């Protein structure tokens, strides 16, 4: 999605317009995440850019979209540019916790809650 959103409308008030924009963005992200994943892909990832126009847009994180839209509302911008591009995402493994016990390096396995597992 590459789109320039206008922050003015003759009949719709600004707070409702902002809510509608946020809803449209959430709906697009939901729709893209529902698509089937190719082989070897763990999840759908998104590249996002936000700015007053396309030339001045900066890279932002997916979770910062709503904050950026609210900030554009607070700054009373006439319009803003939002780009959300989907890409395949791959999970990386977390490194195992290492501890030194009596001068030896030993690997301690933990479960998802962080508690130690017995060998």
Residue frames as qw, qx, qy, qz and C-alpha x, y, z in Angstrom:
[[0.000, 0.892, 0.451, 0.000, 0.00, 0.00, 0.00],
 [0.364, -0.062, 0.033, 0.929, 1.44, 3.32, -1.07],
 [0.045, -0.761, -0.585, -0.277, -1.03, 6.07, -0.38],
 [0.117, 0.160, -0.204, 0.959, -1.31, 9.76, 0.41],
 [0.194, -0.625, -0.746, 0.123, -4.11, 10.36, 2.91],
 [0.010, -0.529, -0.089, -0.844, -5.87, 13.72, 3.02],
 [0.244, -0.267, -0.710, 0.604, -6.72, 15.09, 6.45],
 [0.270, 0.264, 0.174, -0.909, -9.68, 17.17, 5.36],
 [0.031, 0.353, 0.878, 0.323, -13.16, 16.34, 4.13],
 [0.206, -0.328, -0.156, -0.908, -16.18, 18.59, 3.57],
 [0.694, -0.419, -0.272, -0.518, -18.57, 16.41, 5.62],
 [0.859, -0.261, -0.392, 0.199, -16.45, 14.22, 7.88],
 [0.314, -0.915, 0.212, -0.136, -14.91, 15.76, 10.99],
 [0.295, 0.686, -0.649, 0.147, -11.20, 15.29, 11.61],
 [0.419, -0.371, 0.769, -0.309, -11.37, 12.82, 14.54],
 [0.845, 0.234, 0.404, -0.262, -13.68, 10.47, 12.58],
 [0.657, 0.697, -0.277, -0.069, -11.47, 10.80, 9.50],
 [0.009, 0.631, -0.752, 0.190, -8.39, 9.83, 11.52],
 [0.650, -0.115, 0.683, -0.313, -10.24, 6.80, 12.94],
 [0.840, 0.478, 0.136, -0.220, -11.25, 5.78, 9.41],
 [0.436, 0.731, -0.524, 0.030, -7.64, 6.03, 8.20],
 [0.253, -0.466, 0.807, -0.261, -6.36, 3.92, 11.10],
 [0.781, 0.120, 0.522, -0.319, -9.07, 1.34, 10.45],
 [0.752, 0.623, -0.142, -0.162, -8.17, 1.17, 6.75],
 [0.204, 0.670, -0.702, 0.129, -4.51, 0.56, 7.61],
 [0.480, -0.255, 0.773, -0.327, -5.39, -2.17, 10.15],
 [0.836, 0.340, 0.287, -0.321, -7.70, -3.81, 7.62],
 [0.605, 0.681, -0.405, -0.071, -4.92, -3.88, 4.99],
 [0.029, -0.545, 0.806, -0.227, -2.43, -5.42, 7.44],
 [0.671, -0.028, 0.636, -0.380, -4.98, -8.04, 8.54],
 [0.821, 0.503, 0.039, -0.267, -5.73, -8.92, 4.91],
 [0.447, 0.679, -0.581, 0.035, -2.04, -9.31, 4.04],
 [0.249, -0.432, 0.810, -0.310, -1.34, -11.48, 7.10],
 [0.794, 0.115, 0.453, -0.388, -4.13, -13.90, 6.13],
 [0.679, 0.575, -0.384, -0.245, -2.48, -14.76, 2.80],
 [0.986, -0.126, 0.032, 0.103, -0.86, -18.18, 2.62],
 [0.300, -0.797, 0.469, 0.233, 2.84, -18.29, 3.37],
 [0.689, 0.539, -0.476, -0.093, 5.33, -19.61, 0.80],
 [0.940, -0.157, -0.233, 0.192, 7.48, -22.61, 1.76],
 [0.668, 0.053, -0.262, 0.694, 10.23, -21.76, 4.23],
 [0.036, -0.502, 0.058, -0.862, 8.67, -18.45, 5.34],
 [0.238, -0.228, -0.794, 0.511, 7.73, -18.07, 9.03],
 [0.048, 0.735, 0.523, -0.429, 5.52, -14.96, 8.92],
 [0.355, 0.747, 0.287, 0.483, 4.68, -11.85, 6.90],
 [0.426, -0.445, -0.152, 0.773, 6.85, -8.85, 7.75],
 [0.255, 0.891, 0.353, 0.124, 6.23, -5.24, 6.73],
 [0.444, -0.005, 0.025, 0.896, 8.44, -2.37, 5.58],
 [0.025, -0.870, -0.488, 0.062, 6.81, 0.94, 6.54],
 [0.342, 0.104, 0.040, 0.933, 7.53, 4.55, 5.63],
 [0.092, -0.837, -0.527, 0.115, 5.72, 7.65, 6.87],
 [0.339, -0.182, 0.037, 0.922, 6.08, 11.34, 6.07],
 [0.264, 0.589, 0.197, -0.738, 4.42, 14.54, 4.92],
 [0.693, 0.579, -0.191, -0.386, 5.04, 13.45, 1.32],
 [0.986, 0.132, -0.013, 0.096, 6.74, 10.58, -0.48],
 [0.540, 0.631, -0.320, 0.456, 10.08, 12.38, -0.85],
 [0.100, -0.605, 0.502, -0.610, 10.38, 13.21, 2.86],
 [0.890, -0.322, -0.111, -0.303, 9.07, 9.90, 4.22],
 [0.030, -0.586, 0.766, -0.264, 11.15, 8.03, 6.79],
 [0.584, -0.036, -0.810, -0.050, 11.29, 4.38, 7.76],
 [0.481, -0.404, 0.404, -0.665, 9.16, 3.53, 10.81],
 [0.054, -0.035, 0.988, -0.139, 8.25, 0.32, 12.62],
 [0.299, -0.380, -0.754, -0.445, 4.85, -1.27, 12.05],
 [0.372, -0.578, -0.654, 0.315, 3.83, -0.60, 15.66],
 [0.206, -0.390, -0.125, 0.889, 4.52, 3.16, 15.25],
 [0.069, 0.377, 0.613, 0.691, 1.96, 3.74, 12.49],
 [0.262, -0.779, -0.562, -0.098, -0.90, 4.79, 14.80],
 [0.431, -0.648, -0.131, 0.614, 1.40, 7.12, 16.75],
 [0.298, -0.078, 0.392, 0.867, 2.58, 8.70, 13.50],
 [0.057, -0.565, -0.633, -0.526, -0.98, 9.24, 12.29],
 [0.374, -0.804, -0.428, 0.177, -1.94, 10.80, 15.63],
 [0.432, -0.460, 0.079, 0.771, 1.13, 13.03, 15.44],
 [0.171, 0.229, 0.526, 0.801, 0.11, 14.16, 11.94],
 [0.226, -0.746, -0.581, -0.235, -3.31, 15.03, 13.36],
 [0.460, -0.725, -0.234, 0.456, -1.72, 17.00, 16.21],
 [0.360, -0.287, 0.280, 0.842, 0.52, 18.89, 13.78],
 [0.450, 0.686, 0.320, -0.474, -2.57, 19.64, 11.63],
 [0.220, -0.246, 0.698, 0.635, -0.99, 18.39, 8.41],
 [0.580, 0.350, -0.142, -0.722, -3.09, 18.73, 5.25],
 [0.942, 0.195, -0.202, -0.186, -2.05, 15.24, 4.12],
 [0.398, -0.610, 0.684, 0.039, 0.53, 12.54, 4.83],
 [0.665, 0.399, -0.583, -0.244, 2.14, 9.69, 2.92],
 [0.678, -0.353, 0.604, -0.227, 2.08, 6.11, 4.22],
 [0.622, 0.417, -0.619, -0.237, 3.79, 3.14, 2.58],
 [0.687, -0.309, 0.611, -0.243, 3.37, -0.42, 3.83],
 [0.616, 0.439, -0.594, -0.275, 5.08, -3.15, 1.82],
 [0.911, -0.271, 0.251, -0.185, 4.76, -6.82, 2.72],
 [0.403, 0.587, -0.702, 0.003, 7.82, -9.09, 2.68],
 [0.877, -0.176, -0.448, -0.011, 8.55, -12.62, 3.90],
 [0.302, -0.759, 0.440, -0.374, 9.83, -12.86, 7.47],
 [0.785, 0.102, -0.591, 0.156, 12.16, -15.44, 8.97],
 [0.653, -0.742, 0.055, -0.144, 12.47, -16.14, 12.69],
 [0.407, 0.569, -0.628, 0.341, 15.93, -16.22, 14.20],
 [0.771, -0.337, -0.517, 0.157, 16.88, -18.49, 17.06],
 [0.342, -0.887, 0.182, -0.250, 17.57, -16.92, 20.44],
 [0.431, 0.463, -0.707, 0.317, 21.05, -17.66, 21.78],
 [0.765, -0.427, -0.481, 0.034, 21.07, -20.05, 24.70],
 [0.346, -0.882, 0.210, -0.243, 21.98, -18.63, 28.08],
 [0.756, 0.231, -0.484, 0.375, 25.52, -19.46, 29.15],
 [0.519, -0.816, 0.149, -0.207, 26.75, -19.46, 32.72],
 [0.420, 0.494, -0.698, 0.304, 30.10, -20.17, 34.23],
 [0.841, -0.486, 0.015, -0.236, 29.98, -22.87, 36.87],
 [0.782, -0.480, 0.310, 0.250, 33.25, -23.60, 38.71],
 [0.176, -0.609, 0.527, 0.566, 35.28, -22.10, 35.88],
 [0.308, 0.132, 0.857, 0.392, 33.55, -24.21, 33.20],
 [0.385, 0.146, -0.209, -0.887, 31.20, -22.96, 30.54],
 [0.178, 0.250, 0.951, -0.042, 27.95, -24.86, 30.66],
 [0.263, -0.196, -0.431, -0.840, 24.78, -24.33, 28.72],
 [0.201, 0.252, 0.761, -0.563, 21.59, -24.01, 30.72],
 [0.095, -0.336, -0.713, -0.608, 18.41, -24.67, 28.83],
 [0.209, 0.217, 0.469, -0.830, 15.35, -22.63, 29.72],
 [0.231, 0.534, 0.803, 0.131, 11.70, -22.95, 28.80],
 [0.122, 0.637, 0.376, 0.661, 9.49, -20.16, 27.45],
 [0.428, -0.864, -0.235, -0.120, 8.89, -18.78, 30.98],
 [0.159, 0.799, -0.443, 0.375, 12.61, -18.46, 31.68],
 [0.733, -0.510, 0.406, -0.197, 12.79, -21.26, 34.26],
 [0.038, 0.542, -0.824, -0.160, 15.63, -23.74, 33.99],
 [0.928, 0.081, -0.200, -0.303, 15.08, -27.21, 32.57],
 [0.646, -0.500, 0.576, 0.034, 16.86, -30.21, 34.07],
 [0.268, 0.532, -0.708, -0.379, 19.27, -32.08, 31.77]]
